[in-house]
Amino acid sequence: MENKIFGTGLYSWLDGRSYVGQWKENNMEGIGIYKWSDGRSYEGEYVDDKKHGYGIYRWADGRAYAGYWNLGK
């Protein structure tokens, strides 16, 4: 388990993206909030780095989708 991200924490990329939430073996897993530098965001459930379960995706212009995701779709 060395050099693997587990638990809850914040990860920021150099291009301005960020994720705060739960991790399992370097993957977003559980509940979290992912933000893009252009103003988009997703708050909800993840499985193996993919949106999966209930979540809210918000576009930068204010539109939003609240509903269920299946392996990123």
PyMOL CGO cylinders between C-alpha atoms (Angstrom):
from pymol import cmd
from pymol.cgo import CYLINDER

trace = [
    CYLINDER, 0.00, 0.00, 0.00, 2.97, 2.32, -0.25, 0.3, 1, 1, 1, 1, 1, 1,
    CYLINDER, 2.97, 2.32, -0.25, 2.52, 5.50, -2.29, 0.3, 1, 1, 1, 1, 1, 1,
    CYLINDER, 2.52, 5.50, -2.29, -1.25, 4.95, -2.59, 0.3, 1, 1, 1, 1, 1, 1,
    CYLINDER, -1.25, 4.95, -2.59, -3.86, 7.50, -1.65, 0.3, 1, 1, 1, 1, 1, 1,
    CYLINDER, -3.86, 7.50, -1.65, -6.45, 6.18, 0.84, 0.3, 1, 1, 1, 1, 1, 1,
    CYLINDER, -6.45, 6.18, 0.84, -9.06, 7.89, 3.00, 0.3, 1, 1, 1, 1, 1, 1,
    CYLINDER, -9.06, 7.89, 3.00, -10.29, 11.46, 2.65, 0.3, 1, 1, 1, 1, 1, 1,
    CYLINDER, -10.29, 11.46, 2.65, -8.29, 14.32, 1.23, 0.3, 1, 1, 1, 1, 1, 1,
    CYLINDER, -8.29, 14.32, 1.23, -7.72, 17.06, -1.33, 0.3, 1, 1, 1, 1, 1, 1,
    CYLINDER, -7.72, 17.06, -1.33, -5.80, 16.64, -4.57, 0.3, 1, 1, 1, 1, 1, 1,
    CYLINDER, -5.80, 16.64, -4.57, -5.04, 19.59, -6.89, 0.3, 1, 1, 1, 1, 1, 1,
    CYLINDER, -5.04, 19.59, -6.89, -3.69, 19.41, -10.43, 0.3, 1, 1, 1, 1, 1, 1,
    CYLINDER, -3.69, 19.41, -10.43, -1.41, 22.05, -11.95, 0.3, 1, 1, 1, 1, 1, 1,
    CYLINDER, -1.41, 22.05, -11.95, -4.07, 22.94, -14.56, 0.3, 1, 1, 1, 1, 1, 1,
    CYLINDER, -4.07, 22.94, -14.56, -6.47, 24.15, -11.83, 0.3, 1, 1, 1, 1, 1, 1,
    CYLINDER, -6.47, 24.15, -11.83, -8.62, 21.05, -11.34, 0.3, 1, 1, 1, 1, 1, 1,
    CYLINDER, -8.62, 21.05, -11.34, -9.22, 19.77, -7.82, 0.3, 1, 1, 1, 1, 1, 1,
    CYLINDER, -9.22, 19.77, -7.82, -10.92, 16.92, -6.02, 0.3, 1, 1, 1, 1, 1, 1,
    CYLINDER, -10.92, 16.92, -6.02, -11.80, 16.75, -2.36, 0.3, 1, 1, 1, 1, 1, 1,
    CYLINDER, -11.80, 16.75, -2.36, -13.33, 13.57, -1.07, 0.3, 1, 1, 1, 1, 1, 1,
    CYLINDER, -13.33, 13.57, -1.07, -12.74, 9.90, -0.53, 0.3, 1, 1, 1, 1, 1, 1,
    CYLINDER, -12.74, 9.90, -0.53, -9.93, 7.88, -2.11, 0.3, 1, 1, 1, 1, 1, 1,
    CYLINDER, -9.93, 7.88, -2.11, -9.10, 4.20, -2.48, 0.3, 1, 1, 1, 1, 1, 1,
    CYLINDER, -9.10, 4.20, -2.48, -5.82, 3.04, -4.03, 0.3, 1, 1, 1, 1, 1, 1,
    CYLINDER, -5.82, 3.04, -4.03, -5.26, 6.33, -5.93, 0.3, 1, 1, 1, 1, 1, 1,
    CYLINDER, -5.26, 6.33, -5.93, -8.82, 6.36, -7.30, 0.3, 1, 1, 1, 1, 1, 1,
    CYLINDER, -8.82, 6.36, -7.30, -11.71, 8.64, -6.45, 0.3, 1, 1, 1, 1, 1, 1,
    CYLINDER, -11.71, 8.64, -6.45, -13.98, 6.25, -4.56, 0.3, 1, 1, 1, 1, 1, 1,
    CYLINDER, -13.98, 6.25, -4.56, -16.99, 7.24, -2.44, 0.3, 1, 1, 1, 1, 1, 1,
    CYLINDER, -16.99, 7.24, -2.44, -18.30, 10.78, -2.03, 0.3, 1, 1, 1, 1, 1, 1,
    CYLINDER, -18.30, 10.78, -2.03, -16.43, 13.78, -3.41, 0.3, 1, 1, 1, 1, 1, 1,
    CYLINDER, -16.43, 13.78, -3.41, -16.41, 17.11, -5.21, 0.3, 1, 1, 1, 1, 1, 1,
    CYLINDER, -16.41, 17.11, -5.21, -14.46, 17.53, -8.46, 0.3, 1, 1, 1, 1, 1, 1,
    CYLINDER, -14.46, 17.53, -8.46, -13.96, 21.05, -9.84, 0.3, 1, 1, 1, 1, 1, 1,
    CYLINDER, -13.96, 21.05, -9.84, -12.59, 22.12, -13.21, 0.3, 1, 1, 1, 1, 1, 1,
    CYLINDER, -12.59, 22.12, -13.21, -10.78, 25.44, -13.64, 0.3, 1, 1, 1, 1, 1, 1,
    CYLINDER, -10.78, 25.44, -13.64, -13.47, 26.65, -16.11, 0.3, 1, 1, 1, 1, 1, 1,
    CYLINDER, -13.47, 26.65, -16.11, -16.18, 26.61, -13.42, 0.3, 1, 1, 1, 1, 1, 1,
    CYLINDER, -16.18, 26.61, -13.42, -17.73, 23.17, -13.98, 0.3, 1, 1, 1, 1, 1, 1,
    CYLINDER, -17.73, 23.17, -13.98, -18.15, 20.85, -11.00, 0.3, 1, 1, 1, 1, 1, 1,
    CYLINDER, -18.15, 20.85, -11.00, -19.45, 17.46, -9.98, 0.3, 1, 1, 1, 1, 1, 1,
    CYLINDER, -19.45, 17.46, -9.98, -20.54, 16.59, -6.47, 0.3, 1, 1, 1, 1, 1, 1,
    CYLINDER, -20.54, 16.59, -6.47, -21.53, 13.04, -5.76, 0.3, 1, 1, 1, 1, 1, 1,
    CYLINDER, -21.53, 13.04, -5.76, -20.55, 9.42, -5.75, 0.3, 1, 1, 1, 1, 1, 1,
    CYLINDER, -20.55, 9.42, -5.75, -17.55, 7.81, -7.45, 0.3, 1, 1, 1, 1, 1, 1,
    CYLINDER, -17.55, 7.81, -7.45, -16.49, 4.23, -8.13, 0.3, 1, 1, 1, 1, 1, 1,
    CYLINDER, -16.49, 4.23, -8.13, -13.02, 3.54, -9.55, 0.3, 1, 1, 1, 1, 1, 1,
    CYLINDER, -13.02, 3.54, -9.55, -12.51, 7.18, -10.68, 0.3, 1, 1, 1, 1, 1, 1,
    CYLINDER, -12.51, 7.18, -10.68, -15.89, 7.31, -12.47, 0.3, 1, 1, 1, 1, 1, 1,
    CYLINDER, -15.89, 7.31, -12.47, -19.11, 9.11, -11.59, 0.3, 1, 1, 1, 1, 1, 1,
    CYLINDER, -19.11, 9.11, -11.59, -21.33, 6.31, -10.33, 0.3, 1, 1, 1, 1, 1, 1,
    CYLINDER, -21.33, 6.31, -10.33, -24.47, 6.62, -8.23, 0.3, 1, 1, 1, 1, 1, 1,
    CYLINDER, -24.47, 6.62, -8.23, -26.18, 9.90, -7.39, 0.3, 1, 1, 1, 1, 1, 1,
    CYLINDER, -26.18, 9.90, -7.39, -24.49, 13.17, -8.26, 0.3, 1, 1, 1, 1, 1, 1,
    CYLINDER, -24.49, 13.17, -8.26, -24.94, 16.75, -9.42, 0.3, 1, 1, 1, 1, 1, 1,
    CYLINDER, -24.94, 16.75, -9.42, -23.00, 18.01, -12.45, 0.3, 1, 1, 1, 1, 1, 1,
    CYLINDER, -23.00, 18.01, -12.45, -22.95, 21.80, -12.85, 0.3, 1, 1, 1, 1, 1, 1,
    CYLINDER, -22.95, 21.80, -12.85, -21.88, 23.64, -15.98, 0.3, 1, 1, 1, 1, 1, 1,
    CYLINDER, -21.88, 23.64, -15.98, -20.09, 26.97, -15.72, 0.3, 1, 1, 1, 1, 1, 1,
    CYLINDER, -20.09, 26.97, -15.72, -23.17, 28.81, -17.07, 0.3, 1, 1, 1, 1, 1, 1,
    CYLINDER, -23.17, 28.81, -17.07, -25.33, 27.64, -14.14, 0.3, 1, 1, 1, 1, 1, 1,
    CYLINDER, -25.33, 27.64, -14.14, -27.14, 24.70, -15.75, 0.3, 1, 1, 1, 1, 1, 1,
    CYLINDER, -27.14, 24.70, -15.75, -27.15, 21.50, -13.72, 0.3, 1, 1, 1, 1, 1, 1,
    CYLINDER, -27.15, 21.50, -13.72, -28.01, 17.81, -13.96, 0.3, 1, 1, 1, 1, 1, 1,
    CYLINDER, -28.01, 17.81, -13.96, -28.99, 16.06, -10.75, 0.3, 1, 1, 1, 1, 1, 1,
    CYLINDER, -28.99, 16.06, -10.75, -29.47, 12.34, -11.08, 0.3, 1, 1, 1, 1, 1, 1,
    CYLINDER, -29.47, 12.34, -11.08, -27.89, 8.94, -11.33, 0.3, 1, 1, 1, 1, 1, 1,
    CYLINDER, -27.89, 8.94, -11.33, -24.70, 7.98, -13.15, 0.3, 1, 1, 1, 1, 1, 1,
    CYLINDER, -24.70, 7.98, -13.15, -23.51, 4.58, -14.30, 0.3, 1, 1, 1, 1, 1, 1,
    CYLINDER, -23.51, 4.58, -14.30, -19.73, 4.21, -14.62, 0.3, 1, 1, 1, 1, 1, 1,
    CYLINDER, -19.73, 4.21, -14.62, -19.24, 7.78, -15.83, 0.3, 1, 1, 1, 1, 1, 1,
    CYLINDER, -19.24, 7.78, -15.83, -22.30, 8.07, -18.07, 0.3, 1, 1, 1, 1, 1, 1,
]
cmd.load_cgo(trace, "trace")
